[in-house]
Amino acid sequence: MALALYTIVAAALLYASHRFLRPLARAAAAVLFLLPFVFTGRALVTSRVYGPVDLPYTSPPLNWMKEAYGIRTEHNALLSDIYGQMIPWRKAVQWSLARGEWPLWNPFILSGDILAASGQPAPYSPFTLLALLLPVPLGLTFCAAIAHFLAALGAFLFAREIGCRESSSLVTAAGWTCATSIVLFTLWPLGVAWTWLPFVLLGIRRASVPIPTCAFSLLLV
């Protein structure tokens, strides 16, 4: 399901870029589509979660279950915020919308806490709303894949805008989507915010109001 949603959204963005920003060769579009598979390909193809879901099993009360799930060592303990905060907040947003409520309030934290007014859940982002069509684990996989895709697409378009050839622009796209700020923080709002930087630079380069306006708006939500 995550692969199908990623394919639809990425194809739509490629078409929009080709139609309204800069023509794309089919080979370049294919490479941009496949670049996120370097990180999320296995999870996309096998319908699994791309995220640190092994970390809760390294300490009580779930540590006694880790052998049953084949968890031996943690992959990256620095990602604890994702399973401790980002994933529960995403589920709280989905829970509220499923009940026909706007996710203004998170009733699952002590006596309750703000939800829509907080930056981390990102309930106003169109990509969050698309991800909520899927179960939360698969939604995380989709979000990670589309974040890497946006980073690659934006870097490619900006490189083309300043006169680089398509081959050089693809190298730029690969370099930006593989940058630490994207790879390490891809499931944090911080990482997703970085993906919009090339689109901002593209709009400034063209002295075009709509492009940076859209990029800044999507960055904020």
N, C-alpha and C positions, 0 to 999 in steps of 0.2 A: 504493500500500500504506500509506503514512504517513497519507493522508487517511482511508482506511477504518479504521485503528486509532484515529486521533484521534476520528472520528465515534462509534465504539463506546464508547470510554472517556469522552468528554465527555457522551454521552447517558446513560451509566450514572451519572455523577456528578450530572447535572442531575436525574435521577429520584430518586436518593438524597437530594439536597437538598430536592426537592419533598416527598418522603415523610416525611423525618425531621427536617428543620430548619425550612423555611418554604415554604409553597405558592408556586409560580412561575407567572405567566401565560405562555402560550405565546409571546407576542411578546417578553417579557423573556428567556425561555429561548433564543429564536432569536438575539437580539442578543448574549447572552453567548457563545453558540456561535460566532458570526461575528466577535467582536472580535479574536481572535488572527489572523484573516485579514489584518488591517491590516499585519502584519509577515510572517507565514508563509504567506499565501494563495497566492502564486505558486509557492513551493516545494511546498506541499501538492498543489495542483492538477496541477502538471507533474511530480510525483515527482522533485524535485531536492533537493539538500542546502541546508539553511539553516545556513550557517556560513562562516568565513573560509578556505575552501579555495583561495582565490586567492593567499594569502600565501606558501606554499612555492615558488611559481613566480617570486617577485621576487628571488631570490638563488640562487647556485650550490647544488646541482648541477642544479636544475630550471629555471633562468631561461631557458635556451635553448629551452624547450618552450612558453613562455607564449603566443607568437603563434599556435601551433597550436590553443590552447584559447580564443583570443579575449581573453586577459588583457592589458590595457594598463597600468592603474594599480591599485594596491592600494586597497581600499575603506576599511579601518580597521586600521592597523598595531598598534593597541593590543590587538587580539584575538589576538596571536601565541601566548599560552598555550593557547588553545583547540586550534589545530592542532598545537602542539608537545607538549602534555601531555594535554588532555582527550580528544581523539580517539584517540590511541594507547592511553591507559588504557582507554577504552571497548572498543576492539578487543581488548585483552588480556583483559578480562572475558569478552567473547563467545567468544574462543578457548578459554579455560579451561573454560567451561561446555559448549561444543561437544564437548570431549574427555571430558566426564563428570567434571570436577574442579571443586571449589569454588575460586573465584578468590582464593586466599590469597597467591599469589606471582606476581610479574610477571617472567618470565625474559628479557624483551626490553630491560631497562635494565642495561647493563654486566654485572655478575655476578649480577644479579637484585635485586629490590626488593619491599617489601611492596605488596600490592594491596588486599585486603579491609580491612586495618587502616588504610588511608589514606582520608581523607575525599573526595578528588576523584573517584575512580571511582564512588563511590556504588553498590556492587554489591548493597546490601541494600534499596535503594529499589524499591518496586513499579513505579514508572514507568521506572526503568532496566531492570528485568527485562522489562517489556512492550516497551520499545524494542529489546531484544536479539532479539525475534522478527523484526526487520527487518534488512537490511544496515545497517552502521554509518552511512553517509551519510543514509539515510532515517530511521534511528533518531534522529539529531540533529534532523531536521526535526520529528519527532513530539514529542521532548522540549521543543523550543522552543515549539511550539504548545500543548502541554498546560500548560507553565509559565505562559504568558500567560493561558490559560483559567482556571487555578486562581487566579491573581491577580485576574482579573475576577470570578469567582464568589465568592471570599471577600470582596472589597470590597463587592460587591452585597449579600450576606447580612448583613454587619455594618451597612451603611447602613440596610437595612430593619429591622434589630433595634433601632436607636436612633430609629426613627420616621420615616425618610425615605420619600417616595413612590417608586414603582417608577421613574418617570422620573428623579428625582434620584439614585436608587441606581444607575441605569445610567450616569449621568454620573460618579459615584464610581468605578464599575467601570472605565470607560474611562480615567479619570485615573490609577488605580493600575496598571493593566496597561501604561500608556504611560509610567510613571515611569522615570527613568534607571536606578534600581537594578534594575529588571526588564529593561528593553530592552537595556542595555549588557552586563549580566551573565547573560543568560538561559541560556547554556550553561555557566556556572560554577555550582558548588554554592552560592556566595554568592547569586546571583540567584534560584535556586530556593528558598533558605531564606526570602527576603523574601516570596515568594508566600504563605507560611503565616501571616504576621503577622495578617491580618484574621480568620482562623479562630481564632487564639489570643485575639484581642480579643473575638470572638463568644462563646467559651466563658467568658471572664472576665465578660463582661456578663451572661450567663445564670447565672453561678455553677454551671456544669455541669462535672463532672469529666471525662466521656468526651470532650467536644469538644477542650479544650486538651490532654488526654492524647494523643489521636490526632494532633493538630496538632504537638505537640512531638516525638512519636515519628517522624513523617514528616519533620520538620525535621532530626532527628538522623541519620536514615538517608540 
